[in-house]
Amino acid sequence: MAVQSGLESFLEEGDAHRSRRIALIANQTSVTRGLAYSWDALRGKGLDLRRVFSPEHGLFAVEQDQEPVSEDAMAELDLVCLYGADAASLVPGPAMLDDIDLVLFDIQDIGARYYTYVNTMALFMESISGRGIEFAVLDRPNPLGGASVEGPPLHTGYESFVGVFRVPVRHGLTAGELAGLWKKERNIDINLKVVPMKGWYRAMMYGETGLPWVPPSPNMPTPAAALVYPGMCLLEGTNLSEGRGTTTPFELAGAPFLDPECFARQLNGMNLPGAYFRPVRFRPTFNKHGGAVCGGVFTHVTDRRAFRPFLAGVALVKAARDLCGDAFSFLHGVYEFNDTHPAFDLLTGGAKIREMVLAGAGLNDISATWSDYEQEFAERRMEYLLY
């Protein structure tokens, strides 16, 4: 039997909310089991849906990463995007909530600290603190499962739109659980409600939920892409292509200056759990190295439960640096409205990993810098678990 999402449960109790003035934070992943969009389903129940807020990429995930979104008008929908040309656009203006007493959050997350949809949720929660507005998370599965945590902490001074929650990169929480953590640890004055899923358990991967997969963003076409994302997103902070402009983003990685056979041999020699790296050549149609033939690897996950995506991503960056020297580089410049630190540091939550890669440190030494934190967080998160 398929998992029942929080949206389905909320719709079942729809009559209890007929007097509410509702805003919805959603995108195209906000669907019923029959693939009806939530905004249509809510209005079909006769509920007073006054406004829809969309996250990065827009309501239908049209725009690429870091592209300001200007939503097209939709009949009978007051549509506002929370991702514009500057950081101020990431939160709603106070007047947008004057006629609202219930906000629903219903977006499929990916399970990585830097995936921005739950960061939109966190900033929205802060923006309504003290206003007497109820905030309800219609919970959905963590595609990576909820049993494992992996990766370094977010260090003070490295906060950004890809670093809001003080959790590991792979946190193993649902959006509803993250909301509970955020409310308590930030002391946010809101009435938080989580509408839980039914039938989901922590060891469950997305393919086991029975739910349809709707791509949450333009470069997250499949659950397989989501599985490698917590590590391969690190390539956004380097001059390696993360496969944007191909049909298998994040599973592909490479650059014109890489020898694919040497690259794959180096990575497979690290004996990373649950992964095999196949040498490939590919030509991105846009983004980094658009139009050029890249040598690289395709990441095959051979054991989903053993696979450690963040470790694999760091290993890939290290292998590229070790093989290519200064031809490989970390990028500098504006990244998610922030130019204080290199993008790679914003993603990893600090400068340590980048510095160790540049110094030629071994992978075991690098991974040892976050292993204690993983255990610490695994214990800290216990009070927030709902499943």
N, C-alpha and C positions, 0 to 999 in steps of 0.2 A: 504494500500500500504506500502511496506517495506521501511524503511529508506535507503537512498542511502549514502554509505560511501564516504569518501574523495578519496579513491582509485578509485572507480567507476568514480567519476567526473574527476580525473586526467587522467584516461584512455580515457575518452571522448575527452579530449583536447590533446591527444598524439602527433598529428602532429606538435604542437607548440614546442615540446621538442626534435625533431629529431636531432638537432645539439648539444644537451647537453651530457656531459660525467657524467653519473649518478652512485651514490652509494645509496644503499638501506639498511636501518636498519629495520629488519623484523624477524619474526618467523612464526610458523605455523598458527597463527591467521590472517596473512596478506593474506586474500583470497577475491576473488570477490563474488558476490551474488551466482554465479554458482559454488563456491568452487574451483576455479582455484587459484593457488598460485600467488602472485603478481609478483615474479621474472619471472615466465613463461608468465604472461599476459603482462608485460612490454616488454619482448623480442618479444612476439608475435605481438606487435605493431611496431616492428622494431626499438625500442629505444636502445641506447648504454648503457646497464647496465654493468658496469665494475667491481663492487665489491658489495658483500652483507655482512653486519655486523649483527651478531646475539647477543642477550642479555644473561643474566643468563639463565641457563637450556639448551641453545643451540637452533638451528634453529627448531628442532622438539620436543623441551621440553623433552629431554631424561634424562638429569641429574637431580638428586634431589637438594634441596636447598643447597647452599654454596659449591657445588661440582665444582671444576674447569672443564671447558669444553674444549675439544679438538675436533674440528669439523672434521668429515670425509669429504674427498674431494667429490665434486659433479661435474659431467660433465658440463663443460662450465660455472661454477660458481667459482669466486675467493671469497672464504668464510673465514671470519675472525670473531672469537668470542670475544666479549668484556667482558668476565668473565673468568679469568684465576686463577692462584695460588696466585696472589698478587694484591694490589690496583692499581699498575701501569697498569694492564691489562684492567682496566675499561674504558680507553680512547684509541683512535687510535693513532698509531705512526704517526708523521707528514708526513712521506713519503707515507703513505697509501692514502693520499689525494692529492698528487701532480698532479695526472691525473684526478681530479674530480672537476666539477664546480657546481653540484647540488646534494644535499643529501636529500633523501626522508625518512621520519620516518613513518612507518605504522605497529603498533603493538596495539593489544587490551589491554587497561589498565583495572584496576580493580576499581580505584577510592579511593585508600588509600595511604597515604603519604609514607608508607614503601614498597609498591609494586615496585620492582626495575626497571621496564622497563622505566617508565618516568624519573627515576633518571639517567639511561643510556642516555636518550635523553638530559637531562640538562647538563651532563658532556660533551657530544659530542658537544653541542652548544658552550660551553665555549672553547673547544679545537680548534674550527675553527674560533674563534673571530678574526677579522682583516685580514682574508685570502681571502676575496672576494668570498667565496663560498656561494651559496644560500642554505638555509635550509627550506624544505617544509614539514609540518606535514599534512599527509593525515588523516583527523580526523575520529574518531570512537566514539560510544556512551560511556558514563560513565555508567557501568552496574547498579550502585546504584541510577541513576538519577542525575539530576543537581540542584535540588531544595534545598536540606538540606546540612548543614555543621555541623560537630560534632567533638569535641575533643580538646585537649590542643595544644598550640603552640610548635614549636621546639625552645628550648632555646639555647643561645650561649654556645658553648663548647660541645654540644651534636650532632654535625653534624657527619654524617656517610653515608654509602651507603643506609641505610634505613631511613636517615634523611637528605635530600638535600633541598627540598622546604620548605620555611617558611610559611606553610599552616597548617590548622588543619588536624588531621588524616583522617577524611572524608571531602574532600575539595569541592566536588560537581562540579568539573571542568572537561572538556575534556582535552585530551593531547594537542590539539591546543591552548586551553585557558591557560593551564599551561606554554606552550612555550612563549606565549605573556607576561605573568607575569614574567617569568624568564628573558627574554630579557630586559625588562624595569628595573626591580628591581636590576638586576646584571649589567646593562649597557653593554650588550654584543654587540659587533660590528659585526653583521651579517645581511644579507638580509633575513628576516624571512617571509615566506608565509604560511598561513594556508589554505588548500583546505577543505572547510567546508562540512559537511553532508547536505543532503536535507531531510526534513521531520522529523527531531528529535526536540523534545521540552524538556524542563528541567524536567518536572514531569514524563517523560517516563522511566520506568524500562526496563531492557534488553528484557524481554519476550514480551514486547509490540512493539519492533522494527521490528519484522519480519525477522531479520537477523539470520543466522545460528550461533550456539555457537560452537566454536572450543576451547578446553581447552587451556588457555594461558600458563599454567605451570602444572607440574605433579600432583599437589595437588589442582587444581582448575577445577574439572571435570564438574561442573554445575553452572548456575547462582545462585543457592541456596547457594553454597559454597562461592561465591563471596559476597553475601549479608551479611553473618555473619563474613567474613574475617577481616574487620576493627577492630573488637573487639577480635575475637578468635586468631588472629595472636599474640596477647600479650602472649599467652601461650608458645610461642617459648622462652620466657625469664624466664620460670619457669620449675619445674620438673613435670608438668602435661603434658600428651600426648594431642596434638592438633588434634589427629585422623590421623596423618600420618601413613601409613601402614595399613589403612583401606580403604574401598570404599567410605566413606563419610568424608574426612578430613575437619576439622574446624567446621563441624556440630557436630561431636563427640568430647568430651573432658572428661578426667578422669585420674585416676592413681590407682595402686593396693591398695593404702592405703585409698581410698575413699569409703564410704558407699553410693551407688547411691541413695537410697531412702532419706537418710538425706540430701544429697547434693541437690537433686531436690526440696525437701521441703523447704530448706533454700532459694534457688533461686526463686522459685515461690512465696514465702512469701514476696519478695521484690517488687512484682507487677510491673515488668519492662514492659514498653509499647511494645505491639506487639510481645511478646515472651512467649513461654511455654517450660519448661524444663522437658523432659521425662527421668526417671531413666533408665539406661541401663548398661549392661556389655559387654565389647568387648575385643578382643585380637589383638593388632597391630602386623603385620608381620615383621615390621622393625621400626627403629627410637626408640624414647623413649619407654621403657617398652616393646620392641619387644619380642613377645612370651609369655608375661604375661597377665593374665586376669585383666582388669582394671574396676573398678567401676566408673561410671560417668553419664553424661547426653547427650542427643541429643537435640540440640536447634531447636525448631520448630518456624518459623516466622509466626505468625498468622495474622499480619497486616504489610505489607511491608512498607507502608508509615509512620506508627507510630513507627516502630522499630528503636531503637537507638543502632547500633551494638557496638560502642565503649563503651558505658555505660554497655551493657550486658557483654562485655569482662572483664571490670574492676570488675563488680559484681561477675563474676565467680571466678576470682582470689581472691577477698575478701572472698567469701564464703568458698573457699578451705582453706585459711589461718585460718579463724575463726574456722572452724570445725576440722582441723588437726594439728594446731599449727606448731611445728618445723618439722613435717613430710613433710609439704609443704615448698618449698624453691624457692628463686630466683637464677637463674644460673649466674655464673661468668666465665669468659674465653673469648676466641676470638669469636666474632660474627660479620660477614660481615666485616672482615679485621680490626676490632677495638677491643682492649682489655682495653681501658681507662675506660669505664663505664660498668655496668651490661647491658646485652642485653635488659632487660625490660626497663631500663632508656633510651636507644637509641631509642626504639620503641615509648615510650610515650613522648620523647623529653626533659626529665629532671628527677630528682630524687623524686620529690614531691609525686607523686601517690604511688610509692613503699613505701616511708617512712610512708605515711598515712595508707596504708594497714597494714604494720607491727605494727603500733601504735594502730590499732583497730578502726580507725576513721569510722564514719558512711558513707554510700554511698552518702547521700545527701551532706555531707560536702566535700567529695572527688570531686563530680561532680561540686560543686560550684567553684572549683579552675579553671575550664576552661569555665564556662558559659559566662562570660563577653567577653572572647576572641572570642567565636563563633559569637557574635553580631558584634564585631569589624571587623572580617574577612568578614562576610556577606556583610558589607558595602564596605570594601576595594576591594573586588573582582569584584565589579560592572563594573569597567572600562575594565575588561578583558573578559567579557561575550560576546560570539558570537551568542548565540541562545536565 
